[in-house]
Amino acid sequence: MKPEEILRIVDAIHRDKNIDKEIVFQAIEAALVTALQRQYGEESQIVIAIDRENGRLTGTRDGADIDTQELSGRIGAQTAKQVIIQKIREAERDAIHDEFEEQIGQMVSGVVSRFEGATATVTLGSTEAILPRSEQIPGESFHPNERIRATIFEVRKVGSRVKIILSRIRPQLVQRLFEQEIPEIADGVIEIRAISREPGYRSKVAVISSDARVDCVGACVGVRGNRIKNIVEELGGERIDIVRWSDDLQVLVPNALQPAEVDEVILCQMLGRGIVLVQEDQLSLAIGRRGQNVRLASKLCGWDIEIMTREELDQQIERAVTGFSSIEGLDESVAEKLVGEGFLSYDDLSVIEPADLMDMGGLPEEAVDAIVAEAERRAAAAEMAAADERRKQREQERSDRAAADQAGEVLAAGGDGASAEEAHEAAAGDVDDAASGGVASGLAASEGGGVGPVSAESAPLQATDGES
């Protein structure tokens, strides 16, 4: 290769592949070394250098200079070409990897080009990425040539290629959409402090304004909701709650649980748990469908949140004091201290730091170990009792439904004026009564099961209560 040809090749590859010139020079040098070693043997010590300014070749073999004519004419041209191509591909792969690795978590826009099963291949300029089914919002579908927006989730090298994985289910997508749709966020006047998300269903976004004149919630919603509407449409109708952020958990927790109204928040520092008291008519709203509202609020605040009424808390405290006091080595005064710190179940007690229990009760290490072991045993027993109660309740519900179906068929066939639908409704009421009875019986059985674990998603505090 002539010097001017080398410079021309390096410049062309640099412009076409967006690869640094130094990497191309190194690739050519490595290719020439490989070709000469194949000619003279692998044991030969060969060094090749290319002048970056004029493209001239110099080299040595076992310390002796190599004639430049030999470098440009006698080496295996095909071997050198193959090595150069391989090195260039590796350099191109590395350049693409580095480019997209810097964009992890950022939003990109691409066009769906094809599908392989449920996995969509998305074209991002001159590069292809994949959007697996597991990273798609539940229920959404795409068509070829459709433009979509997603965040870059993972970038990794796979052989000579770069695998770029996109995602539409991560909280980063919600954040990037807010930044794109709401100028105050892009300008830094409004800041997103936290996001919790269950893709396709609901998200909570906590925001705060650095300018007292700017209402952070109102700015995110927009006039007649036009700003938030665009984000909701992009996410396929996913519900978005905009929460006003506060560093005070006494303020943040009620904000995060909206639209439910909160009476009181009790913070248990040792457990990182907040007990939230609400009225009976706000209980289901605070918990949300299948516990979704309280679950998202917990993620947003970074604390476990337990929802209950004042009456349920009083019952839990009474049972916890009684249950803890029944453990050998724990007197009632220590039990009351534990309850005051938010320990309301054997499961809570089983994970207490031994040093904390020693300080709280002035107990020796051996006694603390025995107490924790007994708490673990009782927690396991209570969990087994709860699982058995849930199984019985499911069996009862199936039995009641079967009876309702049979009754509906009989009434419909008899033609006595009652419809099958009415029979189903009546049977459904029986199922609800049976479920309520199961919960009530679980509460009454607490003497045998001991103190059960607190659960935000199932309001009763007893593990033996069954699911609410």
C-alpha positions as CSV (number, residue, x, y, z in Angstrom):
1,M,0.0,0.0,0.0
2,K,1.3,3.4,-0.9
3,P,1.3,6.1,1.8
4,E,-1.3,8.2,0.0
5,E,-3.6,5.2,-0.3
6,I,-3.3,4.5,3.4
7,L,-4.3,8.1,4.3
8,R,-7.2,7.9,1.8
9,I,-8.5,4.6,3.3
10,V,-8.2,6.0,6.9
11,D,-10.1,9.2,6.0
12,A,-12.9,7.3,4.1
13,I,-13.5,4.9,7.0
14,H,-13.4,7.7,9.5
15,R,-16.1,9.6,7.6
16,D,-18.3,6.6,6.6
17,K,-18.2,4.7,9.8
18,N,-17.7,7.5,12.3
19,I,-14.6,5.8,13.7
20,D,-11.7,7.6,15.2
21,K,-8.8,7.8,12.8
22,E,-6.4,6.5,15.4
23,I,-8.4,3.3,15.7
24,V,-8.2,2.8,12.0
25,F,-4.4,3.4,11.9
26,Q,-4.1,0.8,14.7
27,A,-6.3,-1.7,12.8
28,I,-4.1,-1.4,9.7
29,E,-0.9,-1.8,11.7
30,A,-2.3,-4.9,13.4
31,A,-3.4,-6.3,10.1
32,L,0.1,-5.9,8.7
33,V,1.7,-7.5,11.7
34,T,-0.7,-10.5,11.4
35,A,0.1,-10.9,7.7
36,L,3.9,-10.8,8.2
37,Q,3.7,-13.3,11.1
38,R,1.9,-15.7,8.9
39,Q,4.7,-15.3,6.4
40,Y,7.7,-15.5,8.7
41,G,6.2,-17.5,11.6
42,E,4.3,-16.6,14.8
43,E,7.6,-16.5,16.8
44,S,8.8,-13.5,14.8
45,Q,8.9,-10.3,16.8
46,I,7.4,-7.8,14.3
47,V,6.6,-4.2,14.9
48,I,4.8,-2.0,12.3
49,A,4.2,1.8,12.5
50,I,2.4,4.2,10.2
51,D,3.2,7.9,10.2
52,R,0.0,9.7,11.0
53,E,1.0,12.7,8.9
54,N,2.2,11.3,5.7
55,G,1.2,7.6,5.8
56,R,4.7,6.2,5.4
57,L,5.3,2.6,6.7
58,T,8.2,1.6,8.9
59,G,8.8,-1.7,10.6
60,T,11.2,-4.2,12.3
61,R,11.4,-8.0,12.4
62,D,13.4,-9.4,15.3
63,G,15.1,-6.0,15.7
64,A,16.1,-5.6,12.0
65,D,14.5,-3.0,9.8
66,I,12.0,-4.3,7.2
67,D,12.3,-3.0,3.7
68,T,9.3,-0.7,2.9
69,Q,9.0,-2.5,-0.5
70,E,8.5,-5.7,1.4
71,L,5.8,-4.1,3.5
72,S,3.9,-2.8,0.5
73,G,4.4,-5.7,-1.9
74,R,5.4,-9.0,-0.5
75,I,2.9,-9.4,2.4
76,G,-0.3,-11.3,1.9
77,A,-2.7,-8.7,0.7
78,Q,-5.8,-10.8,1.2
79,T,-4.8,-11.7,4.8
80,A,-4.2,-8.0,5.6
81,K,-7.5,-7.1,4.0
82,Q,-9.4,-9.6,6.1
83,V,-7.8,-8.5,9.3
84,I,-8.4,-4.9,8.5
85,I,-12.1,-5.6,7.8
86,Q,-12.4,-7.5,11.1
87,K,-10.7,-4.7,13.1
88,I,-12.9,-2.1,11.4
89,R,-16.0,-4.1,12.3
90,E,-14.9,-4.4,15.9
91,A,-14.1,-0.6,16.0
92,E,-17.5,0.2,14.5
93,R,-19.2,-2.1,17.0
94,D,-17.3,-0.4,19.9
95,A,-18.3,3.1,18.5
96,I,-22.0,2.1,18.4
97,H,-21.8,0.5,21.8
98,D,-20.2,3.6,23.4
99,E,-22.7,6.0,21.6
100,F,-25.8,4.2,22.9
101,E,-24.4,3.3,26.3
102,E,-24.2,7.0,27.0
103,Q,-27.9,7.2,26.2
104,I,-29.1,4.5,28.6
105,G,-32.3,5.9,30.3
106,Q,-32.8,8.5,27.6
107,M,-35.8,8.5,25.3
108,V,-35.3,7.8,21.6
109,S,-37.7,7.7,18.7
110,G,-37.7,5.0,16.0
111,V,-39.7,3.2,13.4
112,V,-40.9,-0.4,13.8
113,S,-39.4,-2.3,10.9
114,R,-40.5,-5.9,11.6
115,F,-41.5,-8.5,14.2
116,E,-39.9,-11.7,15.4
117,G,-42.7,-13.3,17.4
118,A,-43.8,-10.6,19.9
119,T,-40.4,-8.8,19.8
120,A,-40.4,-5.6,17.7
121,T,-37.3,-4.5,15.8
122,V,-37.0,-0.7,15.8
123,T,-34.8,1.3,13.4
124,L,-32.9,4.1,15.1
125,G,-31.3,5.9,12.3
126,S,-28.7,3.5,10.8
127,T,-28.9,1.2,13.8
128,E,-31.5,-1.4,14.8
129,A,-32.8,-2.0,18.3
130,I,-35.3,-4.5,19.8
131,L,-38.3,-4.0,22.0
132,P,-39.1,-7.3,23.7
133,R,-42.6,-8.2,24.8
134,S,-41.5,-8.0,28.4
135,E,-40.6,-4.3,27.9
136,Q,-43.8,-3.4,26.2
137,I,-46.8,-1.9,28.0
138,P,-49.4,-4.6,28.7
139,G,-52.1,-4.6,26.0
140,E,-50.3,-2.3,23.5
141,S,-49.6,-3.4,19.9
142,F,-47.6,-1.9,17.0
143,H,-47.6,-2.1,13.3
144,P,-44.7,-2.0,10.8
145,N,-43.6,1.6,9.8
146,E,-45.2,2.9,13.0
147,R,-43.1,5.5,14.9
148,I,-42.7,4.8,18.6
149,R,-40.9,6.3,21.6
150,A,-39.1,4.3,24.2
151,T,-36.1,4.6,26.5
152,I,-32.8,2.7,26.0
153,F,-32.7,0.1,28.7
154,E,-29.6,-2.0,28.0
155,V,-26.7,-2.0,25.5
156,R,-24.3,-4.9,25.2
157,K,-21.9,-6.4,22.8
158,V,-22.9,-9.7,21.2
159,G,-20.1,-11.1,18.9
160,S,-19.5,-8.5,16.2
161,R,-22.8,-6.8,16.8
162,V,-24.3,-4.5,19.4
163,K,-27.6,-5.5,21.0
164,I,-29.7,-2.5,22.0
165,I,-32.8,-3.2,24.1
166,L,-35.5,-0.6,24.4
167,S,-38.2,-0.4,27.1
168,R,-41.6,1.3,27.5
169,I,-42.3,0.1,31.0
170,R,-39.6,1.9,33.0
171,P,-40.3,5.1,35.0
172,Q,-37.7,6.9,32.9
173,L,-40.1,7.0,30.0
174,V,-42.6,8.9,32.1
175,Q,-39.9,11.3,33.2
176,R,-38.7,11.9,29.6
177,L,-42.2,12.5,28.4
178,F,-42.8,15.1,31.2
179,E,-39.5,16.8,30.3
180,Q,-40.6,16.9,26.6
181,E,-44.2,18.1,27.2
182,I,-43.7,20.5,30.1
183,P,-41.3,23.4,29.4
184,E,-41.0,24.3,33.1
185,I,-39.5,20.9,33.8
186,A,-37.1,21.2,30.8
187,D,-36.1,24.7,32.1
188,G,-35.5,23.4,35.7
189,V,-38.2,25.5,37.3
190,I,-40.1,22.3,38.2
191,E,-38.3,19.2,39.3
192,I,-39.4,15.6,39.3
193,R,-38.4,14.2,42.7
194,A,-39.8,10.6,42.4
195,I,-41.8,8.4,40.1
196,S,-43.5,5.1,40.9
197,R,-45.2,3.2,38.1
198,E,-47.2,0.1,37.2
199,P,-47.0,0.3,33.4
200,G,-50.3,0.3,31.6
201,Y,-52.3,1.0,34.7
202,R,-51.1,3.8,36.9
203,S,-48.2,6.1,37.8
204,K,-47.5,8.6,40.5
205,V,-45.2,11.5,39.8
206,A,-43.9,13.7,42.6
207,V,-43.0,17.3,41.6
208,I,-41.8,20.4,43.3
209,S,-41.4,24.0,42.1
210,S,-38.3,26.2,42.8
211,D,-40.4,29.3,42.0
212,A,-43.2,30.1,44.5
213,R,-45.2,31.8,41.6
214,V,-45.3,28.5,39.6
215,D,-47.8,25.9,40.7
216,C,-46.0,22.6,40.0
217,V,-49.2,20.5,39.8
218,G,-51.1,23.0,37.7
219,A,-48.2,23.4,35.3
220,C,-47.9,19.7,34.7
221,V,-51.7,19.3,34.1
222,G,-51.9,22.2,31.7
223,V,-54.8,24.2,30.5
224,R,-57.8,21.9,30.4
225,G,-55.4,19.0,31.0
226,N,-53.8,19.3,27.5
227,R,-50.3,18.6,28.7
228,I,-51.0,15.6,30.8
229,K,-53.4,14.3,28.1
230,N,-50.6,14.0,25.6
231,I,-48.5,12.0,28.0
232,V,-51.5,9.7,28.9
233,E,-52.2,9.1,25.2
234,E,-48.5,8.2,24.5
235,L,-48.7,5.7,27.4
236,G,-51.9,4.1,26.1
237,G,-54.3,5.6,28.6
238,E,-52.2,4.9,31.7
239,R,-53.6,6.9,34.6
240,I,-51.1,9.5,36.0
241,D,-51.4,11.1,39.5
242,I,-49.3,14.2,40.0
243,V,-48.3,14.6,43.6
244,R,-46.9,17.7,45.3
245,W,-43.5,16.7,46.8
246,S,-42.5,17.5,50.4
247,D,-39.5,16.5,52.4
248,D,-41.8,16.1,55.4
249,L,-43.3,12.6,55.3
250,Q,-46.2,13.8,57.4
251,V,-47.1,15.9,54.3
252,L,-45.8,13.7,51.5
253,V,-47.6,10.5,52.6
254,P,-51.1,12.0,52.5
255,N,-50.3,13.7,49.2
256,A,-49.1,10.3,47.7
257,L,-52.3,8.6,48.8
258,Q,-54.7,11.0,47.1
259,P,-57.5,11.0,46.3
260,A,-58.1,9.3,49.7
261,E,-58.4,11.5,52.7
262,V,-56.0,10.8,55.5
263,D,-56.7,11.4,59.2
264,E,-53.2,10.8,60.7
265,V,-49.8,9.5,59.8
266,I,-47.7,7.6,62.4
267,L,-44.1,7.1,61.4
268,C,-42.2,4.1,62.8
269,Q,-38.6,5.0,62.4
270,M,-37.0,1.7,63.3
271,L,-39.0,-0.2,60.7
272,G,-39.1,2.5,58.0
273,R,-42.9,2.2,58.1
274,G,-45.7,4.7,58.1
275,I,-49.1,3.7,59.6
276,V,-51.9,5.7,58.0
277,L,-55.2,6.1,59.7
278,V,-58.3,6.7,57.6
279,Q,-62.1,6.7,58.0
280,E,-63.9,3.5,57.2
281,D,-65.4,5.0,54.0
282,Q,-61.9,6.0,52.8
283,L,-60.3,2.6,53.4
284,S,-60.9,1.0,50.0
285,L,-60.0,4.2,48.2
286,A,-56.7,4.6,50.1
287,I,-55.7,1.0,49.5
288,G,-56.9,1.0,45.8
289,R,-57.8,-1.8,43.5
290,R,-55.7,-4.8,44.5
291,G,-53.6,-2.5,46.7
292,Q,-52.4,-0.5,43.8
293,N,-52.8,3.0,45.4
294,V,-50.9,2.2,48.6
295,R,-48.3,0.2,46.7
296,L,-47.4,3.1,44.4
297,A,-47.5,5.5,47.3
298,S,-45.0,3.4,49.2
299,K,-42.6,3.3,46.3
300,L,-43.0,7.0,45.8
301,C,-42.2,7.8,49.5
302,G,-39.6,5.1,50.0
303,W,-41.4,3.9,53.1
304,D,-43.7,0.9,53.7
305,I,-47.2,2.3,54.2
306,E,-49.9,0.5,56.2
307,I,-53.6,1.6,55.8
308,M,-56.0,1.0,58.6
309,T,-58.8,2.5,60.7
310,R,-58.4,3.7,64.2
311,E,-60.4,0.7,65.5
312,E,-58.1,-1.7,63.6
313,L,-55.0,-0.1,65.0
314,D,-56.3,-0.3,68.6
315,Q,-57.1,-4.0,68.1
316,Q,-53.7,-4.6,66.6
317,I,-52.0,-2.8,69.5
318,E,-53.9,-4.8,72.1
319,R,-53.2,-8.2,70.4
320,A,-49.5,-7.3,69.8
321,V,-49.0,-6.4,73.5
322,T,-50.8,-9.6,74.6
323,G,-48.9,-11.7,72.1
324,F,-45.4,-10.3,72.8
325,S,-46.0,-10.5,76.6
326,S,-46.6,-14.2,76.2
327,I,-43.1,-14.8,74.9
328,E,-40.8,-15.9,77.7
329,G,-38.3,-13.2,78.6
330,L,-40.5,-10.3,77.4
331,D,-42.6,-8.5,80.0
332,E,-45.5,-6.2,79.3
333,S,-43.5,-3.0,79.6
334,V,-41.0,-4.1,76.9
335,A,-43.9,-5.3,74.7
336,E,-45.5,-1.8,75.0
337,K,-42.2,-0.2,74.0
338,L,-42.0,-2.5,70.9
339,V,-45.6,-1.6,69.9
340,G,-44.8,2.1,70.4
341,E,-42.0,1.7,67.8
342,G,-44.4,0.1,65.4
343,F,-43.7,-3.6,66.0
344,L,-47.2,-5.1,65.6
345,S,-46.5,-8.6,64.5
346,Y,-44.3,-11.6,65.2
347,D,-42.9,-11.1,61.7
348,D,-41.8,-7.6,62.7
349,L,-40.3,-8.9,65.9
350,S,-38.4,-11.6,64.0
351,V,-36.3,-9.0,62.0
352,I,-35.5,-6.6,64.9
353,E,-31.9,-5.8,65.4
354,P,-30.7,-7.7,68.5
355,A,-28.9,-4.6,69.8
356,D,-32.1,-2.6,69.6
357,L,-34.0,-5.2,71.6
358,M,-31.2,-5.4,74.1
359,D,-31.2,-1.6,74.6
360,M,-35.0,-1.4,74.8
361,G,-35.5,-4.1,77.4
362,G,-32.1,-4.3,79.1
363,L,-31.9,-8.0,78.1
364,P,-28.8,-10.2,77.7
365,E,-27.8,-11.4,74.3
366,E,-28.9,-15.0,75.0
367,A,-32.4,-13.9,76.0
368,V,-32.7,-11.7,72.8
369,D,-31.7,-14.6,70.6
370,A,-34.3,-16.9,72.2
371,I,-37.0,-14.2,71.8
372,V,-36.2,-13.7,68.1
373,A,-36.2,-17.4,67.5
374,E,-39.6,-17.8,69.2
375,A,-40.9,-14.9,67.1
376,E,-39.7,-16.5,63.9
377,R,-41.5,-19.8,64.9
378,R,-44.7,-18.0,65.7
379,A,-44.6,-16.0,62.5
380,A,-44.2,-19.1,60.4
381,A,-47.1,-20.8,62.2
382,A,-49.3,-17.7,61.7
383,E,-48.4,-17.6,58.0
384,M,-49.4,-21.3,57.6
385,A,-52.6,-20.6,59.4
386,A,-53.3,-17.6,57.0
387,A,-52.5,-19.7,54.0
388,D,-54.9,-22.4,55.2
389,E,-57.6,-19.8,55.8
390,R,-57.2,-18.4,52.3
391,R,-57.5,-21.8,50.8
392,K,-60.7,-22.6,52.7
393,Q,-62.1,-19.2,51.7
394,R,-61.4,-19.9,48.0
395,E,-63.0,-23.3,48.2
396,Q,-66.0,-21.8,49.9
397,E,-66.3,-19.1,47.2
398,R,-66.1,-21.8,44.4
399,S,-68.7,-23.8,46.1
400,D,-71.0,-20.8,46.5
401,R,-70.6,-19.9,42.8
402,A,-71.4,-23.4,41.7
403,A,-74.5,-23.3,43.9
404,A,-75.5,-20.0,42.4
405,D,-75.1,-21.3,38.9
406,Q,-77.2,-24.3,39.7
407,A,-79.9,-22.2,41.4
408,G,-80.0,-19.9,38.4
409,E,-80.5,-22.7,36.0
410,V,-83.3,-24.2,38.1
411,L,-85.1,-20.9,38.4
412,A,-84.7,-20.1,34.8
413,A,-86.1,-23.5,33.8
414,G,-88.9,-23.3,36.3
415,G,-90.3,-20.0,34.9
416,D,-91.5,-18.8,38.3
417,G,-90.7,-15.1,37.5
418,A,-87.2,-15.0,38.9
419,S,-84.4,-14.6,36.4
420,A,-81.0,-16.4,36.4
421,E,-79.4,-13.0,36.8
422,E,-81.3,-12.4,40.0
423,A,-80.3,-15.7,41.4
424,H,-76.6,-14.9,40.6
425,E,-76.9,-11.6,42.4
426,A,-78.4,-13.2,45.5
427,A,-75.6,-15.9,45.4
428,A,-73.0,-13.2,45.1
429,G,-74.3,-11.6,48.2
430,D,-73.9,-15.0,50.0
431,V,-70.3,-15.2,48.8
432,D,-69.5,-11.7,50.2
433,D,-71.1,-12.7,53.5
434,A,-69.0,-15.8,53.6
435,A,-65.9,-13.8,52.9
436,S,-66.7,-11.4,55.7
437,G,-67.3,-14.2,58.0
438,G,-64.0,-15.7,57.1
439,V,-62.2,-12.5,58.1
440,A,-64.2,-12.2,61.3
441,S,-63.5,-15.7,62.3
442,G,-59.7,-15.2,61.6
443,L,-59.7,-12.2,63.9
444,A,-61.5,-14.1,66.6
445,A,-59.0,-17.0,66.3
446,S,-56.0,-14.7,67.1
447,E,-55.5,-16.4,70.5
448,G,-54.5,-19.6,68.8
449,G,-52.5,-18.0,65.9
450,G,-50.7,-15.3,67.8
451,V,-49.9,-11.9,66.4
452,G,-49.9,-11.9,62.6
453,P,-47.9,-9.8,60.2
454,V,-49.1,-6.3,59.3
455,S,-50.1,-6.0,55.6
456,A,-50.9,-2.7,53.8
457,E,-52.6,-4.6,51.0
458,S,-54.9,-6.6,53.3
459,A,-56.1,-4.2,56.0
460,P,-56.4,-6.8,58.9
461,L,-53.2,-7.1,60.8
462,Q,-53.5,-10.8,61.7
463,A,-51.9,-13.4,59.4
464,T,-54.8,-15.6,60.3
465,D,-57.3,-13.0,59.1
466,G,-57.3,-14.1,55.5
467,E,-57.3,-11.6,52.7
468,S,-59.6,-8.6,52.7
